[in-house]
Every structure is written in structure tokens, then in C-alpha cells.
Amino acid sequence: MRIGEIKNILDLVVNKDNQIQIEQEIIFSGQAYLIHNFQELIEAYYVINKLSWNDTDGSGLDGIIKTYEGKQGVIQIDKIEFDVLNSYFASVNQKLPFFYSVLESVNEKQDEKAINIKLPDEISSLPELTEVNKRLETTLQMFNVDGEFRFHNFDKGTNWYTLVPIAEKLLSYAFLVGCLKIAQEVLKTRAEWFNSEKARISFEASKEDKNDLTVKKWEDNWIKKYIEEKVREVIKEVGERNNIPETELQVRLIKGTTNLIKELGEGTEFHLSLNPPEYASQNGNSINIDYKKIREIREKNLEEIEEKAPKILQELNPEEKEGAV
């Protein structure tokens, strides 16, 4: 796991003393406890339990996690369970402040529109690496609507690339993230729905009209149609194309999405920034996008440009004014 991810998870439970804090409320005269940050504690446990410096035995938490993991909101546990939970984190907290201080010193706040890319683990030669980089360059170019993505750096302490749009370009980022969401949904559908009984029945029904229809052809046609429909939705939701004809943009985004599906299938991972913008978030392979917020930001940016234009013209000398007009 990347350094930034570890810090983000710990930040949800660490107090000002760089120690993990259990947000608790005693009930029934001390016979039970309400834990207000249980799920965040378990996420922190999963991270910390794998770190080499942590020699605290966490096996006692297994039963508690199995009982309550996945339950949302405030969790009620009995005193025995609380004592196990509290004992584990109390032991971890003896070493955590130093580890957390190291995290803070090496962790850099990412650009909110950064795209983090982890290459497939199977790459074992420079020619293979070169080939993947060429494919990524071609794919990302499909999303260049108002600014291309450039290599920014390697995510510190990992083998992840970090890419960001040039300047403050919003449309390129919005279309890339929107199509990445489509690509992830296609992979999920391919893995889950196409292997279901409902899919089998749907194929048999389609085959009645086309005797030469194969499962592969049926799946390919379905995915192609799905991508086309979803790309149209993304273009409509974003609402702007930067003067690129809609037909041309749709062709580019479909091609880009198809390439993303291939890369994801090969083991490449695409993650949003560790400090994502307010209109985009990612939980595992699930991306959420608030297109309304994107449009609001875009409109605000255009208004600011229009407000600055007269001032800029006033500052030009007469000759430059004439040329500007």
C-alpha cells in the first residue's frame, strides 16, 4: 500500500498526539460501549497489522471484526470485546507516534487532479515496460480535450506513476475519470453478470433470432453498446466539449474507454489523487462523480476569465490594445 494511502487511513483515527483514539461512549454502567469510529479503526488495524515494526498480536480481534465488520454507524460491543480492542490499540500506540511522524515527513499532498497509475506486476523487461508506456500515452491522448496529461513524478515510496493535467484544465480530467468509471463497470459486469444464470437466459433468447450468434459475439456486442450509451451520458453530464464536435469526441472517448478496459484487464491500476477534488471520489474500484459540481466550477472559472478580460485590456499599451481588438 502507498504511503499516502496509509496516512489517509490513519488520519481518520489519529489524535493530536499521533495516537489512535477509540471514540467511545460507556453505557449500561460500564457493561457495554458504543464505538463511534469502529469501521475506521478496523481499516487502521488492517494497515498496521501488516507493518514490520508492529509486534502486537491482533489475533484476539478476529472474532470481533467478523461479528461487526460491515455494519454502519455506531457499533455496540460488550466490555470484554472493548477490553480486547482497547488493549490492542494501547499497545500499538506505544510505537505509532514515531511511525506517524515519519509518514508526515515523507508524504506530500498530491495535486487534486492527479491520476495514479500502477503498472502490471507481470512486466519483467524494458521492452515490455516501453510497450505499456506507449499504450498509456495513446490512451491518455484520447482524453485531451482542453489539456494533455503530463508525467509529474513517481509516488514516493512506490512504483506508481503520478500524472496531472497541464495547468488547471478540468475537462480532460472530467472525461478521463468519467470513462474510467465506465471501464471499471464493464469489467465488473464481465466478471459477474456474464457468468450468471440471467445472462445465460438472455443469450439464449437473443440466439433465437440469430442462429449464428456466439457467446463471445453476444458479449462483445453488449459491451460495445453499453460503452456507447455510457459515453454519451458522460458527454451530456460534463456539458462542454471545448469546441470539439460531439461525434468526434464520442469516437475518441469510446476508443479511450476501450483502451482503459484492456489496460485494467492486463492488471494496470488507475487511482484518483490521494487528495481528490470535491466532485470525485474513489472507494476501491468504485468511482463517484458529481457532474453538477464540475459544471458549477467550470462556470465559475469562465466568469472569472470574463471579469479579468477588461482589466487585462486596460493594462495593455495603445498598440497592444489595437492588436488585441
C-alpha positions as a printed NumPy array, in Angstrom:
array([[  0.   ,   0.   ,   0.   ],
       [  1.213,   3.51 ,  -0.823],
       [  2.492,   5.837,   1.894],
       [ -0.234,   8.38 ,   1.161],
       [ -2.96 ,   5.75 ,   1.433],
       [ -1.651,   4.581,   4.807],
       [ -1.595,   8.146,   6.11 ],
       [ -5.11 ,   8.876,   4.824],
       [ -6.466,   5.82 ,   6.652],
       [ -4.645,   6.628,   9.892],
       [ -5.691,  10.286,   9.723],
       [ -9.279,   9.2  ,  10.364],
       [ -8.425,   7.77 ,  13.792],
       [ -5.22 ,   9.509,  14.935],
       [ -5.442,  12.308,  17.529],
       [ -3.207,  15.347,  18.048],
       [ -0.673,  13.17 ,  19.892],
       [ -0.328,  10.9  ,  16.837],
       [ -2.046,   8.041,  18.629],
       [ -5.099,   6.04 ,  17.604],
       [ -8.16 ,   7.141,  19.541],
       [-11.238,   4.997,  20.144],
       [-14.299,   7.24 ,  20.101],
       [-16.252,   5.51 ,  22.867],
       [-19.336,   6.008,  24.978],
       [-19.904,   3.915,  28.115],
       [-23.431,   2.509,  28.594],
       [-25.182,   0.087,  30.95 ],
       [-22.922,   1.064,  33.856],
       [-19.788,   0.012,  32.042],
       [-21.083,  -3.332,  30.784],
       [-21.157,  -2.167,  27.165],
       [-19.653,   0.502,  24.93 ],
       [-20.792,   2.452,  21.884],
       [-17.935,   2.804,  19.381],
       [-18.443,   5.756,  17.025],
       [-15.457,   5.079,  14.734],
       [-15.422,   1.271,  14.628],
       [-15.092,   0.847,  10.838],
       [-12.278,   3.417,  10.686],
       [-10.472,   1.544,  13.487],
       [-10.733,  -1.728,  11.597],
       [ -9.331,  -0.113,   8.434],
       [ -6.417,   1.168,  10.515],
       [ -5.988,  -2.305,  12.042],
       [ -5.7  ,  -3.91 ,   8.595],
       [ -2.916,  -1.466,   7.699],
       [ -0.997,  -1.504,  10.964],
       [ -1.166,  -5.258,  11.46 ],
       [  0.924,  -5.783,   8.301],
       [  3.72 ,  -3.365,   9.212],
       [  7.035,  -4.888,  10.236],
       [  7.519,  -2.673,  13.309],
       [  4.215,  -3.768,  14.831],
       [  4.758,  -6.821,  17.048],
       [  1.355,  -6.59 ,  18.796],
       [ -0.698,  -9.773,  18.407],
       [ -4.017,  -8.868,  16.763],
       [ -5.497, -12.363,  16.61 ],
       [ -7.833, -11.544,  19.507],
       [ -9.639,  -9.049,  17.264],
       [-10.562, -11.62 ,  14.619],
       [-13.846, -12.636,  16.258],
       [-14.854,  -9.037,  16.945],
       [-14.148,  -7.992,  13.358],
       [-16.094, -10.957,  11.989],
       [-19.104, -10.005,  14.136],
       [-19.272,  -6.288,  13.397],
       [-17.366,  -5.586,  10.179],
       [-19.543,  -4.006,   7.509],
       [-22.115,  -2.666,   9.972],
       [-22.507,   1.071,   9.509],
       [-22.81 ,   3.777,  12.112],
       [-22.296,   3.404,  15.832],
       [-21.409,  -0.142,  16.962],
       [-22.35 ,  -1.517,  20.384],
       [-19.894,  -4.017,  21.889],
       [-19.693,  -5.603,  25.331],
       [-16.995,  -4.892,  27.91 ],
       [-14.921,  -7.981,  27.105],
       [-14.832,  -7.04 ,  23.405],
       [-13.948,  -3.45 ,  24.281],
       [-11.078,  -4.561,  26.506],
       [ -9.597,  -6.595,  23.624],
       [ -9.974,  -3.667,  21.211],
       [ -8.558,  -1.156,  23.665],
       [ -5.651,  -3.405,  24.644],
       [ -4.557,  -3.856,  21.037],
       [ -4.515,  -0.164,  20.159],
       [ -2.98 ,   0.809,  23.5  ],
       [ -0.055,  -1.474,  22.671],
       [  0.222,  -0.151,  19.107],
       [  0.148,   3.44 ,  20.369],
       [  3.474,   2.927,  22.143],
       [  5.258,   2.887,  18.765],
       [  2.795,   4.641,  16.462],
       [  3.796,   8.308,  17.133],
       [  7.298,   7.788,  15.711],
       [  5.977,   5.896,  12.66 ],
       [  3.326,   8.546,  12.033],
       [  5.899,  11.354,  12.273],
       [  7.913,   9.589,   9.549],
       [  4.769,   9.37 ,   7.389],
       [  4.183,  13.095,   7.794],
       [  7.769,  13.951,   6.867],
       [  7.836,  11.953,   3.61 ],
       [  4.237,  12.328,   2.485],
       [  3.47 ,  15.108,   0.012],
       [ -0.005,  16.43 ,  -0.644],
       [ -0.95 ,  15.42 ,  -4.171],
       [ -2.492,  17.629,  -6.812],
       [ -6.232,  17.01 ,  -6.518],
       [ -6.495,  16.073, -10.205],
       [ -3.589,  13.638, -10.1  ],
       [ -4.095,  10.21 , -11.655],
       [ -2.02 ,   7.455, -10.044],
       [ -1.125,   4.517, -12.282],
       [  0.297,   1.203, -11.1  ],
       [  1.746,  -0.914, -13.889],
       [  1.037,  -4.669, -14.129],
       [  3.168,  -6.845, -11.857],
       [  3.911,  -9.145, -14.794],
       [  6.226,  -6.641, -16.515],
       [  9.684,  -8.21 , -16.441],
       [ 11.674,  -6.475, -19.189],
       [ 12.407,  -2.997, -20.522],
       [ 10.735,  -3.713, -23.907],
       [  7.543,  -4.724, -22.053],
       [  7.697,  -1.532, -19.986],
       [  8.213,   0.538, -23.138],
       [  5.214,  -1.094, -24.799],
       [  2.936,  -0.388, -21.819],
       [  4.097,   3.234, -21.684],
       [  3.331,   3.666, -25.39 ],
       [ -0.171,   2.263, -24.855],
       [ -0.771,   4.574, -21.905],
       [  0.378,   7.579, -23.925],
       [ -2.023,   6.683, -26.737],
       [ -4.908,   6.096, -24.328],
       [ -4.452,   9.328, -22.383],
       [ -4.242,  11.319, -25.621],
       [ -7.852,  10.279, -26.344],
       [ -8.958,  12.352, -23.35 ],
       [ -7.058,  15.519, -24.239],
       [ -9.988,  17.907, -24.536],
       [ -8.526,  21.063, -23.002],
       [ -5.083,  19.951, -21.846],
       [ -2.962,  16.809, -22.015],
       [ -1.766,  14.791, -19.034],
       [  1.911,  15.007, -18.21 ],
       [  4.159,  12.802, -16.095],
       [  4.584,  14.502, -12.73 ],
       [  6.571,  12.097, -10.588],
       [  6.668,   8.669,  -9.024],
       [  4.507,   8.383,  -5.946],
       [  7.062,   8.474,  -3.135],
       [  7.989,   5.048,  -1.765],
       [  6.162,   3.12 ,  -4.507],
       [  6.324,   2.08 ,  -8.146],
       [  3.273,   4.175,  -9.078],
       [  3.304,   6.872, -11.765],
       [  1.635,  10.174, -10.945],
       [  0.145,  12.136, -13.855],
       [ -1.593,  15.501, -13.736],
       [ -3.361,  17.636, -16.366],
       [ -1.334,  20.576, -17.645],
       [ -2.301,  23.801, -15.816],
       [ -5.799,  23.878, -14.332],
       [ -7.587,  22.026, -17.099],
       [-10.854,  20.495, -15.94 ],
       [-12.487,  18.931, -18.992],
       [ -9.688,  16.46 , -19.814],
       [ -9.725,  15.25 , -16.212],
       [-13.53 ,  15.034, -16.071],
       [-13.763,  12.952, -19.245],
       [-10.931,  10.635, -18.183],
       [-12.455,   9.971, -14.76 ],
       [-15.93 ,   9.511, -16.257],
       [-14.677,   6.959, -18.777],
       [-12.532,   5.217, -16.163],
       [-15.74 ,   4.654, -14.194],
       [-17.331,   3.123, -17.313],
       [-14.312,   0.841, -17.842],
       [-14.478,  -0.407, -14.255],
       [-18.218,  -1.065, -14.583],
       [-17.64 ,  -3.075, -17.774],
       [-15.021,  -5.25 , -16.064],
       [-17.345,  -5.833, -13.114],
       [-20.198,  -6.762, -15.448],
       [-17.94 ,  -9.087, -17.417],
       [-16.804, -10.846, -14.245],
       [-20.171, -11.061, -12.507],
       [-23.207, -10.7  , -14.753],
       [-21.966, -12.571, -17.833],
       [-21.408, -15.64 , -15.66 ],
       [-24.89 , -15.501, -14.149],
       [-27.988, -17.525, -14.965],
       [-29.798, -14.374, -16.097],
       [-27.088, -13.711, -18.68 ],
       [-27.312, -17.27 , -19.975],
       [-31.082, -16.935, -20.434],
       [-30.655, -13.554, -22.116],
       [-28.144, -15.052, -24.557],
       [-30.437, -17.978, -25.381],
       [-33.28 , -15.543, -26.054],
       [-31.076, -13.456, -28.373],
       [-29.855, -16.555, -30.161],
       [-33.4  , -17.471, -31.19 ],
       [-33.313, -14.549, -33.635],
       [-29.722, -15.184, -34.774],
       [-28.72 , -18.805, -35.173],
       [-25.049, -17.93 , -35.819],
       [-24.742, -15.844, -32.628],
       [-21.93 , -16.975, -30.322],
       [-21.49 , -16.142, -26.65 ],
       [-18.373, -14.088, -27.389],
       [-20.069, -12.105, -30.144],
       [-23.105, -11.504, -27.948],
       [-20.91 , -10.279, -25.048],
       [-18.833,  -8.069, -27.371],
       [-21.956,  -6.508, -28.894],
       [-23.452,  -5.89 , -25.456],
       [-20.268,  -4.246, -24.13 ],
       [-19.9  ,  -2.13 , -27.283],
       [-23.465,  -0.861, -26.955],
       [-23.012,  -0.259, -23.219],
       [-19.845,   1.812, -23.783],
       [-21.543,   3.89 , -26.491],
       [-24.533,   4.675, -24.265],
       [-22.452,   5.479, -21.201],
       [-20.015,   7.692, -23.132],
       [-22.955,   9.692, -24.47 ],
       [-24.135,  10.125, -20.873],
       [-20.697,  11.361, -19.769],
       [-20.55 ,  13.916, -22.618],
       [-24.029,  15.141, -21.689],
       [-23.205,  15.296, -17.967],
       [-19.955,  17.222, -18.446],
       [-21.862,  19.566, -20.731],
       [-18.901,  21.137, -22.567],
       [-16.606,  19.925, -25.344],
       [-14.197,  22.845, -25.843],
       [-15.393,  23.244, -29.467],
       [-14.677,  19.602, -30.337],
       [-17.544,  18.195, -32.487],
       [-19.661,  15.819, -30.415],
       [-19.296,  12.972, -32.92 ],
       [-15.503,  13.282, -32.913],
       [-15.382,  13.452, -29.124],
       [-17.601,  10.4  , -28.788],
       [-15.354,   8.371, -31.107],
       [-12.279,   9.403, -29.116],
       [-13.844,   8.66 , -25.735],
       [-15.14 ,   5.269, -26.876],
       [-11.665,   4.375, -28.11 ],
       [-10.123,   5.686, -24.887],
       [-12.588,   3.725, -22.737],
       [-11.941,   0.542, -24.725],
       [ -8.206,   1.027, -24.155],
       [ -8.765,   1.581, -20.435],
       [-10.722,  -1.681, -20.237],
       [ -7.831,  -3.509, -21.871],
       [ -5.263,  -1.957, -19.513],
       [ -7.351,  -2.737, -16.438],
       [ -7.735,  -6.29 , -17.678],
       [ -3.948,  -6.551, -18.005],
       [ -3.511,  -5.558, -14.364],
       [ -2.873,  -1.824, -14.667],
       [ -4.495,   0.178, -11.872],
       [ -5.795,   3.744, -12.155],
       [ -6.458,   5.571,  -8.88 ],
       [ -7.584,   9.107,  -8.198],
       [ -5.494,  11.526,  -6.178],
       [ -4.813,  10.846,  -2.519],
       [ -6.262,  14.335,  -2.111],
       [ -9.178,  14.097,  -4.583],
       [-11.316,  17.068,  -5.68 ],
       [-14.697,  17.633,  -4.064],
       [-16.511,  16.385,  -7.169],
       [-14.757,  12.999,  -7.464],
       [-14.025,  10.203,  -5.012],
       [-12.906,   6.597,  -5.186],
       [-13.559,   3.662,  -2.889],
       [-11.67 ,   0.649,  -4.18 ],
       [-12.772,   0.19 ,  -7.78 ],
       [-15.865,   2.321,  -7.356],
       [-15.666,   5.928,  -8.578],
       [-18.269,   8.55 ,  -7.704],
       [-18.554,  11.745,  -9.759],
       [-20.635,  14.846,  -9.061],
       [-21.061,  16.293, -12.554],
       [-23.209,  19.129, -11.217],
       [-20.258,  20.311,  -9.138],
       [-17.975,  20.06 , -12.193],
       [-20.312,  22.301, -14.18 ],
       [-20.501,  24.801, -11.31 ],
       [-16.701,  25.011, -11.109],
       [-16.422,  25.342, -14.881],
       [-18.989,  28.168, -14.97 ],
       [-17.221,  29.949, -12.108],
       [-13.885,  29.714, -13.935],
       [-15.408,  31.155, -17.116],
       [-16.962,  34.011, -15.142],
       [-13.592,  34.82 , -13.572],
       [-11.973,  34.876, -17.02 ],
       [-14.654,  37.248, -18.33 ],
       [-14.199,  39.538, -15.307],
       [-10.42 ,  39.697, -15.794],
       [-10.556,  40.353, -19.567],
       [-11.449,  44.111, -19.411],
       [ -8.763,  44.714, -16.79 ],
       [ -6.136,  42.989, -18.918],
       [ -7.101,  45.088, -21.955],
       [ -6.859,  48.282, -19.879],
       [ -3.323,  47.383, -18.831],
       [ -2.189,  46.932, -22.461],
       [ -0.499,  49.862, -24.197],
       [ -2.353,  51.514, -27.122],
       [ -0.567,  49.464, -29.781],
       [ -1.251,  46.212, -27.982],
       [ -4.857,  47.279, -27.45 ],
       [ -5.28 ,  47.769, -31.155],
       [ -3.755,  44.363, -31.862],
       [ -5.917,  42.712, -29.204],
       [ -9.094,  44.113, -30.743]])
